[in-house]
Amino acid sequence: MDDNALARYLARQAQALGLDLRTLDCAGPEALRAFAEASLQELSARGLLSGEEAVGCWSAPRFSGH
C-alpha cells in the first residue's frame, strides 16, 4: 500500500467512525481509540512502529527442512 492508499484507508476509517476536525472535540473515546488503533496497526505493519509485522498475521515462519 503506497502513501496515498494509506491516506485513503485512514480517511475511510475516520469517516466510518464519524470523526473529522469539526467534531473532534465531541468525539467519543471509543471512536478515537478505534481510529488510533487502526492507525497504529497500519504503521506497525509497515515497520514504522514496533508491534506486529503484518496486520492480522499470526503465522510464524516454518522451520527449514520440513
Backbone as CSV, one residue per row, in Angstrom:
resi,resn,N_x,N_y,N_z,CA_x,CA_y,CA_z,C_x,C_y,C_z
1,MET,0.851,-1.167,0.000,0.000,0.000,0.000,0.904,1.240,0.000
2,ASP,0.701,2.116,-0.953,1.509,3.331,-1.006,0.937,4.388,-0.056
3,ASP,1.612,5.529,0.023,1.197,6.583,0.947,-0.210,7.097,0.650
4,ASN,-0.554,7.231,-0.628,-1.893,7.700,-0.988,-2.957,6.697,-0.583
5,ALA,-2.677,5.421,-0.769,-3.628,4.382,-0.380,-3.801,4.364,1.133
6,LEU,-2.706,4.555,1.856,-2.787,4.610,3.318,-3.648,5.788,3.753
7,ALA,-3.441,6.940,3.136,-4.230,8.128,3.477,-5.713,7.890,3.199
8,ARG,-6.029,7.276,2.067,-7.438,6.983,1.742,-8.025,5.990,2.743
9,TYR,-7.249,4.977,3.116,-7.713,3.995,4.096,-8.024,4.672,5.430
10,LEU,-7.103,5.512,5.904,-7.324,6.191,7.183,-8.501,7.156,7.095
11,ALA,-8.679,7.804,5.956,-9.829,8.690,5.777,-11.133,7.904,5.841
12,ARG,-11.173,6.721,5.215,-12.382,5.879,5.285,-12.659,5.440,6.719
13,GLN,-11.591,5.094,7.447,-11.770,4.692,8.845,-12.338,5.848,9.663
14,ALA,-11.805,7.044,9.472,-12.287,8.218,10.201,-13.747,8.499,9.856
15,GLN,-14.087,8.428,8.583,-15.471,8.671,8.165,-16.410,7.639,8.755
16,ALA,-16.005,6.383,8.749,-16.850,5.320,9.295,-17.106,5.515,10.790
17,LEU,-16.146,6.120,11.470,-16.279,6.358,12.909,-16.893,7.722,13.216
18,GLY,-17.215,8.488,12.172,-17.809,9.806,12.362,-16.832,10.843,12.872
19,LEU,-15.566,10.686,12.523,-14.534,11.605,13.001,-14.131,12.585,11.905
20,ASP,-14.014,13.845,12.264,-13.388,14.861,11.432,-12.972,16.010,12.341
21,LEU,-12.259,16.964,11.804,-11.728,18.051,12.635,-12.825,18.910,13.261
22,ARG,-13.966,19.029,12.591,-15.053,19.856,13.132,-15.698,19.226,14.350
23,THR,-15.697,17.902,14.432,-16.383,17.202,15.521,-15.423,16.545,16.502
24,LEU,-14.148,16.829,16.380,-13.144,16.157,17.206,-13.359,16.400,18.698
25,ASP,-13.749,17.616,19.061,-13.937,17.934,20.481,-15.072,17.151,21.134
26,CYS,-16.047,16.720,20.346,-17.162,15.980,20.938,-17.148,14.498,20.555
27,ALA,-16.045,14.029,19.975,-15.934,12.617,19.592,-15.835,11.743,20.833
28,GLY,-16.437,10.575,20.761,-16.400,9.643,21.880,-15.055,8.953,22.003
29,PRO,-14.706,8.554,23.209,-13.415,7.887,23.408,-13.300,6.567,22.646
30,GLU,-14.411,5.874,22.440,-14.361,4.603,21.709,-13.971,4.831,20.253
31,ALA,-14.541,5.870,19.634,-14.222,6.168,18.236,-12.764,6.602,18.097
32,LEU,-12.311,7.429,19.023,-10.922,7.881,18.971,-9.954,6.722,19.171
33,ARG,-10.296,5.818,20.087,-9.433,4.655,20.326,-9.399,3.747,19.106
34,ALA,-10.557,3.523,18.483,-10.619,2.666,17.300,-9.789,3.251,16.163
35,PHE,-9.860,4.571,15.978,-9.072,5.200,14.926,-7.582,5.131,15.240
36,ALA,-7.229,5.388,16.484,-5.825,5.305,16.879,-5.300,3.891,16.689
37,GLU,-6.097,2.895,17.051,-5.665,1.502,16.900,-5.460,1.149,15.431
38,ALA,-6.401,1.542,14.562,-6.256,1.259,13.131,-5.011,1.938,12.575
39,SER,-4.772,3.171,12.985,-3.598,3.912,12.514,-2.314,3.258,12.983
40,LEU,-2.257,2.900,14.252,-1.053,2.281,14.802,-0.784,0.913,14.188
41,GLN,-1.830,0.157,13.925,-1.653,-1.146,13.287,-1.060,-0.993,11.892
42,GLU,-1.559,-0.037,11.138,-1.035,0.181,9.786,0.423,0.634,9.827
43,LEU,0.755,1.532,10.732,2.145,1.988,10.851,3.057,0.862,11.304
44,SER,2.569,0.035,12.212,3.343,-1.104,12.690,3.549,-2.125,11.577
45,ALA,2.515,-2.362,10.779,2.613,-3.325,9.686,3.654,-2.887,8.658
46,ARG,3.900,-1.596,8.559,4.899,-1.072,7.638,6.282,-0.987,8.259
47,GLY,6.406,-1.415,9.505,7.687,-1.403,10.183,8.096,-0.030,10.690
48,LEU,7.161,0.912,10.736,7.471,2.266,11.190,7.350,2.412,12.696
49,LEU,6.642,1.512,13.338,6.496,1.455,14.799,6.681,0.014,15.228
50,SER,7.065,-0.194,16.473,7.187,-1.569,16.953,5.800,-2.169,17.124
51,GLY,5.714,-3.462,16.927,4.440,-4.173,17.042,4.420,-5.327,16.066
52,GLU,3.222,-5.694,15.637,3.070,-6.791,14.686,3.723,-6.427,13.360
53,GLU,4.295,-7.441,12.707,4.918,-7.191,11.413,3.894,-7.009,10.310
54,ALA,2.746,-7.644,10.452,1.679,-7.516,9.464,0.354,-7.535,10.199
55,VAL,-0.557,-6.704,9.780,-1.855,-6.632,10.433,-2.556,-7.979,10.334
56,GLY,-2.964,-8.513,11.467,-3.699,-9.765,11.487,-2.874,-10.994,11.158
57,CYS,-1.581,-10.880,11.084,-0.738,-12.015,10.716,-0.207,-12.669,11.978
58,TRP,-0.647,-13.878,12.237,-0.218,-14.594,13.432,0.602,-15.819,13.102
59,SER,0.895,-16.019,11.822,1.673,-17.202,11.456,3.154,-16.949,11.703
60,ALA,3.857,-18.043,11.880,5.303,-17.965,12.100,5.997,-18.665,10.936
61,PRO,7.227,-18.293,10.631,7.954,-18.989,9.566,8.119,-20.465,9.902
62,ARG,8.075,-21.276,8.894,8.266,-22.714,9.100,9.746,-22.997,9.300
63,PHE,10.001,-24.065,10.037,11.376,-24.495,10.212,11.895,-25.014,8.881
64,SER,13.150,-24.731,8.608,13.706,-25.235,7.354,13.838,-26.747,7.410
65,GLY,13.687,-27.379,6.270,13.812,-28.828,6.204,12.495,-29.572,6.347
66,HIS,11.409,-28.872,6.532,10.111,-29.555,6.653,9.410,-29.582,5.331
